[in-house]
Amino acid sequence: MKIIFMGTPDFSVPVLEALHAAHQILAVYCQPPRPAGRGKADRPTPVHARALELGLPVRHPASLKSAEVQAEFAALGADVAVAVAYGLILPQAVLDAPARGCLNIHASLLPRWRGAAPIHRAIMAGDARTGVCIMQMEAGLDTGPVLLREETAIGVTETTADLHDRLSQMGARLIVQALERLGDLHPETQPEAGVTYAAKIDKAEARIDWTRPAVEVDRQIRGLSPFPGAWCDIAGERVKLLRSRLAEGAGAPGQVLHGLTIACGSGAVEITEAQREGKRPATSRDFLNGIRLPDRLG
């Protein structure tokens, strides 16, 4: 099939590679390069960089709203467009341009967790399962009918980074299946019941409140790892906590019980990976070798 691919971050790269291996990609659309690094030079997005390595033409308009950009998109004559974490709203003219419409790969079990941060929100909410949906795109936010879906359990110590990588590979496999079966799949309208929205993560959510139950603190740490990273104050230093698990123990909220096991409002969590400012992530053993913990974390 002749495909327009639309994606931007690391999550989209395995999908691009899978489609490139199986179909003809006419063009790759992604977000424009952004200033990054110490020199603040423009850096291409992960999809942009991989597309160039694959020898694919790249377009990165700041918006899809102009008639000129929409005409260029339509002129490609695509059978289908595939979008995954692209980052721009697709106007109706873009949705209508490919002969067989636009498909989206969404990292949740729709209609649960429509929106920007479905992986983070699923972990933070304590969901036992999540998955990937292949959806026909329409004007609403992740409201289109679902063509194909696959579920997976969320591990009790799994972080957003872990789940991100698994769902990315799942999405790549599932979209290839969906395209092979496109004429035989029956779109399922999303039910009204069970709709939730995965709001973009706000950095204000990242500070740990040790008065909360351990189960909530554990979900916060895993759900915000690696970015923006849940954090606490340790002797005046902001430290990111990147991996954790529930642990036995009780004490005053924030009290260091032993090692990196910390008391919460109820129960305790054991921190298994942490990162000091300007340092690399470290296991709990390595972290404790380089710092003297106070009796209580802030």
DOMILUM-223318 format. One record per residue (C-alpha): residue in three letters; x, y, z. Coordinates in steps of 0.02 Angstrom, whole numbers. Layout:
REM DOMILUM-223318
rest: ALA&x: X&y: Y&z: Z $
...
//
This chain:
REM DOMILUM-223318
rest: MET&x: 0&y: 0&z: 0 $
rest: LYS&x: 51&y: 181&z: -26 $
rest: ILE&x: 63&y: 258&z: 147 $
rest: ILE&x: 90&y: 429&z: 225 $
rest: PHE&x: 168&y: 405&z: 396 $
rest: MET&x: 138&y: 535&z: 533 $
rest: GLY&x: 234&y: 523&z: 697 $
rest: THR&x: 363&y: 613&z: 801 $
rest: PRO&x: 440&y: 534&z: 959 $
rest: ASP&x: 533&y: 373&z: 997 $
rest: PHE&x: 368&y: 281&z: 1020 $
rest: SER&x: 332&y: 303&z: 834 $
rest: VAL&x: 498&y: 239&z: 767 $
rest: PRO&x: 464&y: 50&z: 775 $
rest: VAL&x: 300&y: 81&z: 683 $
rest: LEU&x: 391&y: 177&z: 546 $
rest: GLU&x: 516&y: 36&z: 527 $
rest: ALA&x: 380&y: -98&z: 519 $
rest: LEU&x: 281&y: -3&z: 387 $
rest: HIS&x: 438&y: 33&z: 286 $
rest: ALA&x: 475&y: -152&z: 280 $
rest: ALA&x: 301&y: -199&z: 222 $
rest: HIS&x: 235&y: -54&z: 116 $
rest: GLN&x: 281&y: 97&z: 12 $
rest: ILE&x: 298&y: 255&z: 117 $
rest: LEU&x: 267&y: 408&z: 9 $
rest: ALA&x: 315&y: 536&z: 142 $
rest: VAL&x: 347&y: 552&z: 327 $
rest: TYR&x: 265&y: 693&z: 424 $
rest: CYS&x: 332&y: 742&z: 594 $
rest: GLN&x: 352&y: 890&z: 711 $
rest: PRO&x: 482&y: 1020&z: 660 $
rest: PRO&x: 658&y: 1012&z: 733 $
rest: ARG&x: 672&y: 1097&z: 903 $
rest: PRO&x: 818&y: 1180&z: 993 $
rest: ALA&x: 903&y: 1054&z: 1107 $
rest: GLY&x: 1067&y: 1023&z: 1199 $
rest: ARG&x: 1189&y: 1149&z: 1269 $
rest: GLY&x: 1207&y: 1243&z: 1107 $
rest: LYS&x: 1018&y: 1248&z: 1079 $
rest: ALA&x: 1042&y: 1197&z: 898 $
rest: ASP&x: 890&y: 1130&z: 807 $
rest: ARG&x: 880&y: 942&z: 829 $
rest: PRO&x: 771&y: 830&z: 719 $
rest: THR&x: 642&y: 723&z: 806 $
rest: PRO&x: 673&y: 535&z: 824 $
rest: VAL&x: 556&y: 497&z: 678 $
rest: HIS&x: 637&y: 631&z: 570 $
rest: ALA&x: 811&y: 560&z: 603 $
rest: ARG&x: 759&y: 380&z: 569 $
rest: ALA&x: 664&y: 427&z: 411 $
rest: LEU&x: 820&y: 510&z: 340 $
rest: GLU&x: 921&y: 353&z: 381 $
rest: LEU&x: 793&y: 251&z: 284 $
rest: GLY&x: 802&y: 371&z: 137 $
rest: LEU&x: 622&y: 429&z: 155 $
rest: PRO&x: 560&y: 605&z: 113 $
rest: VAL&x: 518&y: 707&z: 269 $
rest: ARG&x: 397&y: 850&z: 291 $
rest: HIS&x: 378&y: 944&z: 453 $
rest: PRO&x: 250&y: 1084&z: 437 $
rest: ALA&x: 214&y: 1180&z: 597 $
rest: SER&x: 28&y: 1162&z: 558 $
rest: LEU&x: -85&y: 1068&z: 439 $
rest: LYS&x: -215&y: 1206&z: 430 $
rest: SER&x: -156&y: 1298&z: 274 $
rest: ALA&x: -233&y: 1258&z: 104 $
rest: GLU&x: -58&y: 1241&z: 31 $
rest: VAL&x: -3&y: 1109&z: 156 $
rest: GLN&x: -166&y: 1015&z: 135 $
rest: ALA&x: -150&y: 1018&z: -55 $
rest: GLU&x: 28&y: 949&z: -43 $
rest: PHE&x: -35&y: 811&z: 70 $
rest: ALA&x: -178&y: 764&z: -47 $
rest: ALA&x: -64&y: 769&z: -200 $
rest: LEU&x: 36&y: 622&z: -132 $
rest: GLY&x: -109&y: 508&z: -181 $
rest: ALA&x: -95&y: 394&z: -29 $
rest: ASP&x: -201&y: 240&z: -1 $
rest: VAL&x: -196&y: 271&z: 186 $
rest: ALA&x: -112&y: 381&z: 316 $
rest: VAL&x: -50&y: 306&z: 480 $
rest: ALA&x: -28&y: 422&z: 630 $
rest: VAL&x: 52&y: 378&z: 796 $
rest: ALA&x: 98&y: 510&z: 925 $
rest: TYR&x: 110&y: 640&z: 787 $
rest: GLY&x: 68&y: 790&z: 895 $
rest: LEU&x: -37&y: 895&z: 775 $
rest: ILE&x: -224&y: 896&z: 749 $
rest: LEU&x: -274&y: 829&z: 578 $
rest: PRO&x: -403&y: 943&z: 493 $
rest: GLN&x: -548&y: 862&z: 402 $
rest: ALA&x: -468&y: 897&z: 233 $
rest: VAL&x: -317&y: 794&z: 286 $
rest: LEU&x: -425&y: 654&z: 358 $
rest: ASP&x: -521&y: 644&z: 194 $
rest: ALA&x: -370&y: 647&z: 76 $
rest: PRO&x: -308&y: 465&z: 78 $
rest: ALA&x: -417&y: 346&z: -21 $
rest: ARG&x: -447&y: 234&z: 130 $
rest: GLY&x: -436&y: 366&z: 266 $
rest: CYS&x: -319&y: 390&z: 413 $
rest: LEU&x: -279&y: 262&z: 546 $
rest: ASN&x: -212&y: 300&z: 719 $
rest: ILE&x: -115&y: 189&z: 838 $
rest: HIS&x: -167&y: 232&z: 1016 $
rest: ALA&x: -83&y: 161&z: 1172 $
rest: SER&x: -237&y: 121&z: 1276 $
rest: LEU&x: -394&y: 17&z: 1275 $
rest: LEU&x: -513&y: 147&z: 1205 $
rest: PRO&x: -623&y: 229&z: 1261 $
rest: ARG&x: -517&y: 227&z: 1419 $
rest: TRP&x: -376&y: 354&z: 1416 $
rest: ARG&x: -410&y: 458&z: 1264 $
rest: GLY&x: -285&y: 598&z: 1247 $
rest: ALA&x: -103&y: 642&z: 1271 $
rest: ALA&x: -32&y: 531&z: 1408 $
rest: PRO&x: -120&y: 362&z: 1410 $
rest: ILE&x: 30&y: 259&z: 1469 $
rest: HIS&x: 69&y: 373&z: 1616 $
rest: ARG&x: -113&y: 383&z: 1668 $
rest: ALA&x: -144&y: 197&z: 1659 $
rest: ILE&x: -2&y: 161&z: 1780 $
rest: MET&x: -43&y: 306&z: 1895 $
rest: ALA&x: -225&y: 250&z: 1905 $
rest: GLY&x: -174&y: 73&z: 1950 $
rest: ASP&x: -249&y: -8&z: 1795 $
rest: ALA&x: -215&y: -194&z: 1787 $
rest: ARG&x: -219&y: -199&z: 1598 $
rest: THR&x: -190&y: -86&z: 1449 $
rest: GLY&x: -154&y: -113&z: 1265 $
rest: VAL&x: -155&y: -41&z: 1090 $
rest: CYS&x: -300&y: 8&z: 978 $
rest: ILE&x: -297&y: 36&z: 790 $
rest: MET&x: -428&y: 169&z: 760 $
rest: GLN&x: -506&y: 253&z: 611 $
rest: MET&x: -474&y: 438&z: 637 $
rest: GLU&x: -610&y: 568&z: 642 $
rest: ALA&x: -620&y: 748&z: 700 $
rest: GLY&x: -646&y: 709&z: 886 $
rest: LEU&x: -506&y: 672&z: 1010 $
rest: ASP&x: -475&y: 484&z: 994 $
rest: THR&x: -661&y: 455&z: 965 $
rest: GLY&x: -654&y: 355&z: 803 $
rest: PRO&x: -711&y: 174&z: 782 $
rest: VAL&x: -586&y: 39&z: 829 $
rest: LEU&x: -529&y: -85&z: 697 $
rest: LEU&x: -413&y: -193&z: 799 $
rest: ARG&x: -356&y: -202&z: 981 $
rest: GLU&x: -239&y: -304&z: 1088 $
rest: GLU&x: -226&y: -309&z: 1277 $
rest: THR&x: -80&y: -336&z: 1394 $
rest: ALA&x: -58&y: -343&z: 1582 $
rest: ILE&x: 35&y: -202&z: 1671 $
rest: GLY&x: 172&y: -274&z: 1781 $
rest: VAL&x: 173&y: -230&z: 1966 $
rest: THR&x: 344&y: -147&z: 1952 $
rest: GLU&x: 328&y: -86&z: 1772 $
rest: THR&x: 368&y: 96&z: 1734 $
rest: THR&x: 304&y: 207&z: 1596 $
rest: ALA&x: 470&y: 181&z: 1506 $
rest: ASP&x: 449&y: -9&z: 1513 $
rest: LEU&x: 269&y: -6&z: 1455 $
rest: HIS&x: 307&y: 126&z: 1322 $
rest: ASP&x: 431&y: 9&z: 1238 $
rest: ARG&x: 315&y: -142&z: 1245 $
rest: LEU&x: 166&y: -49&z: 1176 $
rest: SER&x: 270&y: 29&z: 1038 $
rest: GLN&x: 321&y: -142&z: 974 $
rest: MET&x: 142&y: -204&z: 994 $
rest: GLY&x: 77&y: -57&z: 893 $
rest: ALA&x: 202&y: -90&z: 754 $
rest: ARG&x: 147&y: -271&z: 741 $
rest: LEU&x: -38&y: -230&z: 753 $
rest: ILE&x: -40&y: -95&z: 618 $
rest: VAL&x: 40&y: -214&z: 493 $
rest: GLN&x: -96&y: -341&z: 533 $
rest: ALA&x: -231&y: -208&z: 517 $
rest: LEU&x: -171&y: -154&z: 345 $
rest: GLU&x: -163&y: -334&z: 285 $
rest: ARG&x: -344&y: -361&z: 341 $
rest: LEU&x: -410&y: -187&z: 307 $
rest: GLY&x: -550&y: -243&z: 191 $
rest: ASP&x: -611&y: -376&z: 313 $
rest: LEU&x: -607&y: -281&z: 478 $
rest: HIS&x: -769&y: -215&z: 550 $
rest: PRO&x: -753&y: -47&z: 640 $
rest: GLU&x: -824&y: -48&z: 816 $
rest: THR&x: -899&y: 114&z: 879 $
rest: GLN&x: -828&y: 162&z: 1047 $
rest: PRO&x: -954&y: 149&z: 1189 $
rest: GLU&x: -1003&y: 303&z: 1286 $
rest: ALA&x: -977&y: 212&z: 1450 $
rest: GLY&x: -801&y: 207&z: 1517 $
rest: VAL&x: -732&y: 362&z: 1432 $
rest: THR&x: -583&y: 438&z: 1524 $
rest: TYR&x: -458&y: 569&z: 1471 $
rest: ALA&x: -269&y: 557&z: 1489 $
rest: ALA&x: -224&y: 737&z: 1521 $
rest: LYS&x: -47&y: 794&z: 1480 $
rest: ILE&x: 70&y: 769&z: 1627 $
rest: ASP&x: 99&y: 927&z: 1727 $
rest: LYS&x: 267&y: 942&z: 1815 $
rest: ALA&x: 172&y: 1000&z: 1969 $
rest: GLU&x: 112&y: 819&z: 1987 $
rest: ALA&x: 289&y: 757&z: 2010 $
rest: ARG&x: 328&y: 803&z: 2192 $
rest: ILE&x: 297&y: 656&z: 2308 $
rest: ASP&x: 178&y: 678&z: 2453 $
rest: TRP&x: 230&y: 547&z: 2580 $
rest: THR&x: 66&y: 565&z: 2674 $
rest: ARG&x: -23&y: 474&z: 2531 $
rest: PRO&x: -45&y: 285&z: 2539 $
rest: ALA&x: 104&y: 182&z: 2482 $
rest: VAL&x: 6&y: 109&z: 2336 $
rest: GLU&x: -23&y: 284&z: 2266 $
rest: VAL&x: 157&y: 340&z: 2292 $
rest: ASP&x: 220&y: 182&z: 2205 $
rest: ARG&x: 106&y: 214&z: 2056 $
rest: GLN&x: 162&y: 395&z: 2048 $
rest: ILE&x: 346&y: 347&z: 2046 $
rest: ARG&x: 324&y: 214&z: 1912 $
rest: GLY&x: 200&y: 315&z: 1809 $
rest: LEU&x: 312&y: 468&z: 1799 $
rest: SER&x: 472&y: 372&z: 1760 $
rest: PRO&x: 577&y: 426&z: 1670 $
rest: PHE&x: 493&y: 592&z: 1630 $
rest: PRO&x: 462&y: 708&z: 1715 $
rest: GLY&x: 517&y: 595&z: 1859 $
rest: ALA&x: 432&y: 593&z: 2029 $
rest: TRP&x: 545&y: 681&z: 2155 $
rest: CYS&x: 571&y: 717&z: 2338 $
rest: ASP&x: 686&y: 824&z: 2442 $
rest: ILE&x: 835&y: 737&z: 2520 $
rest: ALA&x: 939&y: 853&z: 2629 $
rest: GLY&x: 899&y: 1003&z: 2519 $
rest: GLU&x: 930&y: 911&z: 2355 $
rest: ARG&x: 795&y: 868&z: 2229 $
rest: VAL&x: 810&y: 682&z: 2193 $
rest: LYS&x: 710&y: 589&z: 2061 $
rest: LEU&x: 641&y: 420&z: 2110 $
rest: LEU&x: 630&y: 311&z: 1955 $
rest: ARG&x: 585&y: 135&z: 2012 $
rest: SER&x: 495&y: 68&z: 2163 $
rest: ARG&x: 392&y: -73&z: 2236 $
rest: LEU&x: 276&y: -94&z: 2383 $
rest: ALA&x: 363&y: -147&z: 2544 $
rest: GLU&x: 325&y: -202&z: 2721 $
rest: GLY&x: 339&y: -72&z: 2858 $
rest: ALA&x: 257&y: 78&z: 2939 $
rest: GLY&x: 309&y: 242&z: 3015 $
rest: ALA&x: 287&y: 429&z: 3002 $
rest: PRO&x: 262&y: 487&z: 2821 $
rest: GLY&x: 433&y: 508&z: 2739 $
rest: GLN&x: 525&y: 413&z: 2875 $
rest: VAL&x: 673&y: 310&z: 2815 $
rest: LEU&x: 638&y: 137&z: 2885 $
rest: HIS&x: 793&y: 48&z: 2817 $
rest: GLY&x: 896&y: 64&z: 2658 $
rest: LEU&x: 783&y: 156&z: 2537 $
rest: THR&x: 619&y: 92&z: 2610 $
rest: ILE&x: 513&y: 243&z: 2652 $
rest: ALA&x: 356&y: 252&z: 2758 $
rest: CYS&x: 201&y: 328&z: 2680 $
rest: GLY&x: 32&y: 381&z: 2748 $
rest: SER&x: -6&y: 196&z: 2754 $
rest: GLY&x: 119&y: 60&z: 2711 $
rest: ALA&x: 290&y: 89&z: 2634 $
rest: VAL&x: 381&y: 89&z: 2469 $
rest: GLU&x: 555&y: 28&z: 2427 $
rest: ILE&x: 648&y: 138&z: 2303 $
rest: THR&x: 750&y: 29&z: 2186 $
rest: GLU&x: 819&y: 163&z: 2070 $
rest: ALA&x: 850&y: 349&z: 2099 $
rest: GLN&x: 941&y: 493&z: 2018 $
rest: ARG&x: 1029&y: 640&z: 2100 $
rest: GLU&x: 1042&y: 808&z: 2014 $
rest: GLY&x: 1173&y: 805&z: 1877 $
rest: LYS&x: 1202&y: 618&z: 1901 $
rest: ARG&x: 1153&y: 460&z: 1809 $
rest: PRO&x: 1013&y: 346&z: 1873 $
rest: ALA&x: 1080&y: 228&z: 2005 $
rest: THR&x: 1021&y: 69&z: 2090 $
rest: SER&x: 975&y: 88&z: 2272 $
rest: ARG&x: 1140&y: 11&z: 2326 $
rest: ASP&x: 1245&y: 130&z: 2221 $
rest: PHE&x: 1136&y: 277&z: 2271 $
rest: LEU&x: 1158&y: 243&z: 2457 $
rest: ASN&x: 1347&y: 228&z: 2435 $
rest: GLY&x: 1354&y: 410&z: 2380 $
rest: ILE&x: 1235&y: 498&z: 2500 $
rest: ARG&x: 1193&y: 507&z: 2684 $
rest: LEU&x: 1006&y: 497&z: 2708 $
rest: PRO&x: 917&y: 599&z: 2840 $
rest: ASP&x: 794&y: 512&z: 2956 $
rest: ARG&x: 650&y: 581&z: 2853 $
rest: LEU&x: 628&y: 633&z: 2672 $
rest: GLY&x: 541&y: 793&z: 2621 $
//
